[in-house]
Amino acid sequence: MLDLTYEMPKPKTIAGAKHDWELVIGMEVHAQVSSNSKLFSGASTQFGAEPNSNVAFVDAAMPGMLPVINEFCVEQAVRTGLGLKADINLKSAFDRKNYFYPDLPQGYQISQLYQPIVGEGEVLVEMGDGTARKVRIERIHMEQDAGKSIHDMDPHMSFVDLNRTGVCLMEIVSRPDIRGPEEAAAYIAKLRQIMRYLGTCDGNMQNGNLRADVNVSICLPGAYEKYQETQDFSHLGTRCEIKNMNSMRFIQQAIEVEARRQIAIVEGGGTIDQETRLYDPDKGETRSMRSKEEAHDYRYFPDPDLLPLEIEQAWVDDIAAKLPELPDDKKARFISEFGLTDYDASVLTAEVESAAYFEEVAKGRSGKLAANWVINELFGRLKKEDHDITESPVSPAQLAGIIDLISSDAISGKIAKDLFEIVYTEGGDPAQIVEERGMKQVTDTGAIEAALDEIIAANPAQVEKAKVNPKLAGWFVGQVMKATGGKANPKAVNELVSKKLGS
């Protein structure tokens, strides 16, 4: 188990207001299911394909076409629910959510309002200070995505791309348990991390595969605690929804901006209208999009083309038995098995690919040394060049080879950094490079002593100073390293210098 202290959410208060207003935030996260085909058709879900090239007759709502459920999408939703410690509903059903928009060919969206596939769960969100917040999940339901309207290709016309139409989405609805912008971003990051470990969503926010609707309201101190006791939403302020956020940075900015807008209205004697708003990052403001609809505005009713979805407990149990190690468990294991700090384990498990890379490097080696090289040398270099671990030119086997050479005293830490640079830019086997380029560390104390004796003989004044002030002995260490091209064993050099100068 992780060594975390669970705390009730600490509210974010807004500076500069007349009162100490607190934020209450709930989120509806839309995660695109990782699958090769859509929820109700066999059309491809490939991103970046030619417009309208991944569209089946069902997606285009051609007359007489009936939806057929994609079992793998159902499995992915169940897997996500299990990963979020949620209840799996063995019986669920699809409903029609009716509204008109040009990129929605059917004139309705197939969703799950009354009987979702996944019930209540929770997410433990680490805040970076040794504490964690528990955000409750209300439900996860499956629904089909709409297409995409394109307005910037022609000054007089809009275009419609139906490639996304029918792609399976999981809508993950939280309770209003989030109390500030940073916590909201951390919650999204944790959801993304868990789903990437599970393989149920790639979490690519830039491509729109993970986006969020953020519900923001304000309340006076004490109101949230009353809501917690009674679960009565009337204790909380009127919420406004900020639609389609696909950047953690913008989510934080939008929450802050919207909170200030609401506070200014209430403190000015006005009231908040429940509505859907959009965030404009260029202007740093939210603007009204439409009045907030309620369920009855969409005229929900059971989809007549789809029977209720019934799954067996044995099938759910089989999926649960095959779940991969999740991030919190992996982090705890890295700390106990490899002796890592909480911070290092967090960095290494942030992405599933990074965790796999590290584990391969650390296998049978010093975990702390492996973590140091992976985090400081490799991650540092990749970040500098704006690459991620999947683009690393240094394989786990190559980095492990460098660490083996350090551990066997074949090379020093300084030589190791030179070797890393060669492997990073040129490739090759580290051991072979060391052999061919004469990079092996000098461990022959006789050779090191001979070099030191020459330096001592040539610098009698410096010797006398070092005997008076032992800190100056470091000068002799540096001179020996320089004389040996940096190949002398630093430990042997320090011991000989200390012995010769009596320091």
N, C-alpha and C positions, 0 to 999 in steps of 0.2 A: 504494500500500500504506500501511496505517496505521503510524505510527511507534510501535510497541509493543515492549516487551521481554517475550518469552515466558519464564515462570518455572515451575518445578515447583510444584505446589500447596504452600502453606505451611500446615501443620497448625494447627488450632485446639486449644490446650491449655486445660484447665479449671482455673481457680484454686481453691484451697481443698482440693484432693484430696491424698492422701498421695503419689501418683506423678504424673508428667507424662503424663497420658493424652492421646491424640490421637483425633480424630474421623475416621471414614470414612463417607461418605454416598453412596448411590446413589439415583436417582430414577426413578420410573415416572410419566410425565406423560401424562394423558389429555386430548387436545385434540379438541374437537368439530369435525368437518369443516364448513366453510362450504359448504353445498349447500341447494338448495330442497327436496329430497326425501331420504328415508331410504336406508340402504345396500341394502336388499333389497325396498323397496316404493316406491310413488309418493306415499305420505302426506307431508304438509307437515312441515317442521321448525320452523315459526314458534314463537317463544318467547312465552309469555304467553297462548296460546289457551285457550279453555274446556277444562277437564279432559276427557280422553278424546275430544276432537273431531278430533285428528290421528292416527287409528288405522285402519290398513288391516287387512283380514282376515289377512294374513301376520303383521303385528305382534301381533295378538291370538291367534295360533297356532290359528286355526280349522282343523278337519280338512281335509286335502287341499290346503291352500295351500302353494305352493312359492316359495322365495326366488328373486328375479332380481336379479343384480348391477347396481348403479348405476355406469355407466362413469365418470361425472364424479367420484364419490368415489374411484375408483381413480386417476384423473388427479390429484386433489388430494393423495393420498398420495405419488404419484411426484414431484409438484412439491415437496412438503415434503422428501422425501429428497434431491432435487437441491440444494435450498437449504441443506441441512445437510452437503453434500459427501459424501453417503453412496452406497453401492453400491445399484443398483436390480436387484432379482431379476426376470428376465424370466419366471420360472415361480414361482408361489406357490400356496398351497392353504389352504382353510378347514377348521377343526376345530370339533368341538363340545366346549364346556367345560360339564360337567354339574353343576348345583347347583340347589337349590330355594330360591326366594324368592317371596313373593306378587306382586312387581312384575315377575317374569320369566315371562311366560305359557307359554313353551315348556318350561320346566324345564331349559333349557340356553341357553348364549350361543354364538353363532357368532363364532369368533375365529380367530387364526392362531398356532399354537404352533410347529409344526415347520418350516414354510416361509413366513416373513413376506415381505411385499411389498418391504421395504427392509432392507438389511444395515447394515454398519458405516459410521459417519460421525463427525463431530466438530463441536463448537461452541467458538468462541473467546470466552471470557468476560472482558470488561474489568473490572478491579477499581478503577478510578478513580484509581490512583496511577501510571499510565503502564505498568503491567504487565498481563499477561493470563494466564489459565489455559486450558488445553485440556482440555475434558471430552469423553471418547469416547462416542459413541453405539453401543450394541450392536445395536439393531434398532428398526424401526418396524413395527408390524403393525396391521391394520384389525380392528375388531370392532364389534358392535352394542351400543348402550347399553341399560341396563335402564330400567324405569319409575321412578316415585317413590312411596314410601309416605308417607302424611300421618298423623301421630299426634296432632296438636293441635287437631283440629276437633270431636272428640267424646270425652268421658271414658271411654267404654266400647268404642268402635270405632275402627279404622284404615281409612283410605281409600286407594285406589290410583289414580294417574293414569298412564295408559300413553302419554301424548303423547311422551315421550322414548324409549320403547321402539323399538328398531330404528334410532335415529339413529346415523350413522357416527362412530366415534371412531378416532383414531390414538393408539396407545399408544407413546410414545417412551421407550425404556428406556436409561438411561445405565449406563456402567461405574461402579464405586465410586471415582470420581476426585475427588469433591468433599470438601473438608477442613474446612468450617466453615459456620455458619449464614448469614453474609453472602454467602459464595460460592454457597450453595444458592439464595438469593434472586436473586442476580445471574444465575445460570444460567437460572432460570425466566423472568426478565425478558428475557434474550437470546433464548430460545426464542420467547417471546410476540412480541417485536419482529420476528424473522425471519418468523414465520408470518403476522403482520399485513401485512408487506411483500409476502409471496407471495400473500396473499388466501386462504389455506387454512384459517385459523381466526381468529375475531374476537378471541380472547383475553379474552373477558369472564368474569372469575373470579367476579363476583358472581352471574351467571346459571348458574354451574356449567359453562361452556363450556371452561374450562381448570382442571384440578385435578390434584393430585399425590399419589402415595403415596411417602412418604419412608422409606428404609431407613437406619437409624442403627446404627452399632456403634462400639466403642471398642477401642483397641489401645495397646500400649506403644511408645515411640519406636523406630524401626527396623523394626517389623513391616510397615509399609506399603511400605517400600523393598524388603523381601524379596518381598512380593506382586508388586510391579512387575517384579522380576527373573524370577520364576517363574510369575506368573499363578495361583498356588496360593492359593485363598481361605482355606485353613486357617491362614494367617498372620494373618488378620484376626479380630476378635472376632465372637461370635454377633450377628447383626443382628436388630433388631425393626423392623417396618413400621408407620409411622403413616399411617393411611388417610384418604383424601378431604380433603386440605388445599386450600382455595381462597382463601388469603390469604397474600401474601408475608410479611407481618408475623407471622402465626401460624406459618408454616413455620419462621421463625427462632426464635421462642419455643419451639415444640415440640421442635426439635432440641436446644436448650440444656437444656430440662427433661428430655428423655429421656436425654441423655448423663449428666447428673448422677444420674439414677435408676440407670443401669447401673453407674456408678462406685461408688455407695454399696453396691450389691449385691456387686460383685466385691471391693471393699476390705473388706467385711464377711465375706468368706469364702464367699459364695454363687456361684451360676452363673446366667447369663442364659438364659432360655428363649426360643427363637425363636417369636415370636408376632406377631399383628396387634393394634395398639393404636389408640385414639382419643385425640385431644388435646382437653382441656377448657380453653378459654382463660379461663373465669371462675374456675376453681379453680387454674389454672396447673399442671396435671398431665396425664400420660397414664395411661390405664387400659386394662386388657386387654379385647380384643374377642373374640378366639378364638385358638386355637393356629394357628400358621402352616401353611397347607396346602402340600403339594407338588403337582407336576403330576399324579401318579398319584391324588391324592385327588379330582381333578375328572374322572377317567376320560375323558381326552381321546381322541377318535378322529376320523378324517377325516369331514367332513360328507358324507353320502351323497347329499344333494340338490344339491350344487354340484360341478361339474367343476373340476379344477385351473385356476387363472387363468394364462393365457399371454398375454404382451404382446410386441410387436415392438420391436426396438432403434430402428427408424426413428421410431416413435411417441414413444419416450422422448427421442430426439434433438430432435424437433420441440418437445416441451414445454420442453426445456432451452434451445432457441434463443429461446423466448418469455418466459423468466424476466425479471422486472423487476430493476432495479438494487437490490441488497441493501444493508442498512444499513451494513456495513463499507465497501463500495465507495463508497456515497454520502457517507459521512463523509469518506473520503479525498479525494474529489473536491471537496467543499465547502471543505476546508482548502486544497487546491492552487488551485482555481479562484477562490474568493472571498477568500482570504487570512485565513480564520478561525482562531481558536485551537482547540486540541483540545477544550477545554471547550465553547465555543460550538457547534462542529460536533456534539458529542455531544448537547447540548440540542435542537438543531434537527432532528436525525435520530432522536430517541428514538421519535417517532410518525410514521408514514408521512404523515399529514395535515399535521403541522407542517412536515415537510420540503418538501412540495408547496407549502404556503402561502409559506414563505420563498423558495423558488426563484422563484415568480411575482413576489414583491415585489422580489427582487434582480436580476431580469433587466435588464441594461443599466444597472445602477446600482452604487454602491459597496456591495460585499458586507458590509464591516464596519459601515457605517452602517445598512444594512438589518437586519443581525443585531442591532445594538444596539436598534433600535426594535421588532423582533419579540419579542426576549427580554425586555428590560427594561420596555418600555411595555405592549405587548399581552399577553404571557404573564403579566406581573405583575398586570395588571388582571383578566385572566380567572381567575387563581388566587385572587385576593382575593374574587371573586364565585362561586367554585366552578364555573366553566365550563371547557370545553375548547375547542380551536381550532375544532371543528366548529360551535360555538355563537357564534363571534365576530361581533359586530355590525359590525365593521370588515372590509370585504373587502380582498383583496390589492391591488386596483386603488386603493382609497381610501388605504391606507397608503403605497402607492407614490407617490400624488399628493402626500402630505405630505412625503415624502422628496425629491421633485423640487423642491418649493417651498423646502426647506432648501438643497438643492444649488445652486439658482439665486440664492441670497441674497434671495429674495422675502420670506422670513420668518426670524426668528432661532430658536434652539433653544427659548427661553422661549415665544415665540409658538406654536411648533410644538406644544408640550405643551398650550397652551390650545386650539389647533385640534383636536388629537387628542381632547380631552375633548368638544368639540362634535360631532365626527364619531361618536364612540363612543356618545354619548347621543341625538343627534338625526339622525345620518346626513347625507347630502348630499355634493356634490362639493367637495373641499378648496379647489381654486382659486377656485371660485365663492363659497364662504364667505368666503375672504380678501378677495376683491374687494368683496363686498356689505357686509361688516362693517368695512371699513377697517383690516384687520389687517396690511397690507403693511409691511415693514420700511423704516424711513427710512434711505436711503443717501445722501441729499443732504448732503454735508459742510458746505455753507453753513448749512443749518438746524441741524445738530448743533453747529457751531461757535458759532452765535448763542446757542444754549441754554447752552453751556459758558461763554461769555463772561459771561452774566448771573450764573451761579452763582459764577464767580471774583470778579466785582465785588462780589457780596453777601457774600463770605466771605474777606476779606483775611487774617484770623488763621489760617484753615485752610490758606490758600495758603502762608503762611510755614512752617507746620508740615510741610506736604507737601514743601517744598523741602529741609528739613533731613532728613526721614525719607520717602523715596520710597514706602515701603509705604502711606503714608496717601493716596496718589493714588487708591486704589481708592474712597475716599469720593466723589470727584468723578465717577467713572464711574457709581456708583450714583445720584447726584443727576441726572445727565444722562438715565439710563435712566428714572428716575422722572418727570422733566419731559416726556419724550417718550412716556409711557405704555408704556414697555418696547419701543417700536418701533425705536429707534435701532440701527444696525448696531454690535454690540459691538466689533468689530475697529476700525471707524472711530473710535469713542469713545475707545478705549484709545490709539490713535495720536495723536489730538488732545490728550488729557490729557497724554500724555508730552511732546508738543511744547510745549504751553503752560507746563507747570510745569518743564520742563527736567529731568525725571526719566528 
